[in-house]
Amino acid sequence: MYTIKRTVKEMDASMEEHKDPQIEQEISEKEQDTSEKEQDTSGEEYSFLQETIKDEAGGAVQKLKKDLLRTLCLGLAFGIIACFGFYAVKPLMERIFESSPKEVTIPEEEEEGEEDASQQEQQVAQTLDEESFRQMQQEMTATALEASRAVVEITGVTGSQDWMNESYDNKNSVTGLIIADNGQELLIFGKTSVLADAQEIHVTFYDGTSYAASLKKRDGNLGFGIYAVNRVEIQQSTWSQIKTAVLGSSNAVSKGNPVIVIGKQFGYEGGIGFGTVAATRNFIETADGEYRLICTDIAAAADGTGIMVNLDGEVTAVIDQTVSEEDSMNLVTGYGITDIKDIIEKLSNDETIPYIGIQGIDVTEEIANQGIPEGVYVKEVDAESPAMAAGIQAGDIITSIGGEEVKSLTAYHNALMDRDSGDEVRIRGQRRGSGGYVDITFSVTVGSKE
């Protein structure tokens, strides 16, 4: 081992002694050239690396811009699709998640004294002088047009009838009155005579648009009902043209007051007429009540329907020419709105009208002087009615219902309207026997007449 190392060292020393200086110089120069080339190459390599890094940074920015633009486009597209999708499914969602209908409440009226009625008559007399007649006509026309926004035409369609082109004298239609919006339906009050043989019901609003409707509830006693139009189907353009009717007081109406009639009172829909109240003291008696009639001096068709409004645009009566007496059949007549408000309210809330089936009159002081007890005198009992089933007879005197004392037909009607169909109610009264009047009691199951 030692010998080998020594030999190597000796060989190295020998090579050092025999080196040629010229060759060494050439080698040195070549090494220097190589070193310079490596430095140049190194510079070029660094320059290439710097340029490459710069290009990559620019590409990243471009990529980021493209990603942002793509995201914005996708977001915009999603928003548009979402809007159209929401619009398309909105009616379905409203039907699925709709809340219970709001209860319809009609405010009670404040009673007016004779002094208030006298003041109204004086005010009307002042506005009807000759000098203000033209202005009066203009104001009444404006009032009529505004009130007409709450008036509709209800049409019953049978078979393949072209109801849109039917002539007015053959058209099976009546006037309706917009009563309330319960959040699900637009409720309309009108006669139910159009339902005979009708396969479809359509309601035409003030703007001329028509929508399918259905009967919500009816009162077979007076022949009126509540029709319903699905509110989500009504276009916004129609909503902007219609309104809910303002119900006034028929008790505040006096003979001689100016009156506006609107509807189909002349035999065609959309009519407007002006006139004067001719009478307010006539009543029509029906089962379980009596109703004030407002009569005018305005000519009417025999089967006319519509409404009456006062100078404030408030509804004071619902026109129904079938209640007119034969000698006044050709003059506009209607139910005073005050006496049917409770019926409108119950029907609007999908409730039946309680029915017992008694037709009676008040026992006035004059009648009482003949020895008849105070209360409601039963003139007639409807056939197959709850009253007949309970044993009530014509000639009986009703003195209380459900514990409430009744001294008039109005009090009897109001007490009955507090009951519901199916309720058991105790009716007390008196019946004439051989020895005079004796107390009688009946247990009656309240029914309905639809």
Stockholm file with secondary structure:
# STOCKHOLM 1.0

chainA/1-450         MYTIKRTVKEMDASMEEHKDPQIEQEISEKEQDTSEKEQDTSGEEYSFLQETIKDEAGGAVQKLKKDLLRTLCLGLAFGIIACFGFYAVKPLMERIFESSPKEVTIPEEEEEGEEDASQQEQQVAQTLDEESFRQMQQEMTATALEASRAVVEITGVTGSQDWMNESYDNKNSVTGLIIADNGQELLIFGKTSVLADAQEIHVTFYDGTSYAASLKKRDGNLGFGIYAVNRVEIQQSTWSQIKTAVLGSSNAVSKGNPVIVIGKQFGYEGGIGFGTVAATRNFIETADGEYRLICTDIAAAADGTGIMVNLDGEVTAVIDQTVSEEDSMNLVTGYGITDIKDIIEKLSNDETIPYIGIQGIDVTEEIANQGIPEGVYVKEVDAESPAMAAGIQAGDIITSIGGEEVKSLTAYHNALMDRDSGDEVRIRGQRRGSGGYVDITFSVTVGSKE
#=GR chainA/1-450 SS CHHHHHHHHHHHHHHHHTCCHHHHHHHHHHHHHHHHHHHHHHHHHHHHHHHHHHHHHHHHHHHHHHHHHHHHHHHHHHHHHHHHHHHHHHHHHHHHHCCCCCCCCCCCCCCCCHHHHHHHHHHHHHHTSSTTHHHHHHHHHHHHHHHHTTEEEEEEECTTCCGGGCCTTTCCEEEEEEEEECSSEEEEEEESGGGTTCSEEEEECTTSCEEECEEEEEETTTTEEEEEEEGGGSCHHHHTTCCCCCBCCSTTCCTTCEEEEEEETTSSTTEEEEEEEEEEEEEEEETTEEEEEEEEEEECCTTCEEEEECTTSCEEEEEEGGGSCGGGTTEEEEEEHHHHHHHHHHHHTTCCCEECCEEEEECCHHHHTTTCCSSEEEEEECTTSHHHHHTCCTTCEEEEETTEECSSHHHHHHHHHTSCTTCEEEEEEEEEETTEEEEEEEEEECEECC
#=GC SS_cons         CHHHHHHHHHHHHHHHHTCCHHHHHHHHHHHHHHHHHHHHHHHHHHHHHHHHHHHHHHHHHHHHHHHHHHHHHHHHHHHHHHHHHHHHHHHHHHHHHCCCCCCCCCCCCCCCCHHHHHHHHHHHHHHTSSTTHHHHHHHHHHHHHHHHTTEEEEEEECTTCCGGGCCTTTCCEEEEEEEEECSSEEEEEEESGGGTTCSEEEEECTTSCEEECEEEEEETTTTEEEEEEEGGGSCHHHHTTCCCCCBCCSTTCCTTCEEEEEEETTSSTTEEEEEEEEEEEEEEEETTEEEEEEEEEEECCTTCEEEEECTTSCEEEEEEGGGSCGGGTTEEEEEEHHHHHHHHHHHHTTCCCEECCEEEEECCHHHHTTTCCSSEEEEEECTTSHHHHHTCCTTCEEEEETTEECSSHHHHHHHHHTSCTTCEEEEEEEEEETTEEEEEEEEEECEECC
//
